[in-house]
Amino acid sequence: MAQLLVRGLETETVERLKQRASRHHRSLQGEAKLILEQAAQKISIEESRTIAERIRKKLAATGKTFSDSAELIREDRER
């Protein structure tokens, strides 16, 4: 498993991380590891757009027409 050393953190930042770790019943290392893992899993806006465009192209290739879900929601709210 890889290791990461983060230098130059402000003392206040480390203290806040310690407090957060304590609230979650984790060690400082465990809390930092979880935060980094979660951040690494998030996709960027550009990646989201690329995925959405790929889905739109696949749907368009089917030749089917799809209802406007925004319009359906508006109609439902007006009831």
C-alpha positions, 0 to 999 in steps of 0.5 A: 500500500502506498504512503503519502507525507504531507508537509507544511500543514498549519497547526490549526488544520491539524488540530481541526482534523484531530477534532474531526477524527475524535468526533468520528471515533477514528485516528488522525491517520484514519480520518485523513485517509478517509477524506483523501479516499473520498476526494479521489473518488469524486469526479470533476464537472468535466468528467460528468459532462463527458459521461452525460454526453456519452449517455445522450449519444447512446440514447439518440442512437436508439432513434426513440423519442423521450418525454421532457422530464422537466415538463412532466415534473412541472405538470405534476407540481401543478396538480 
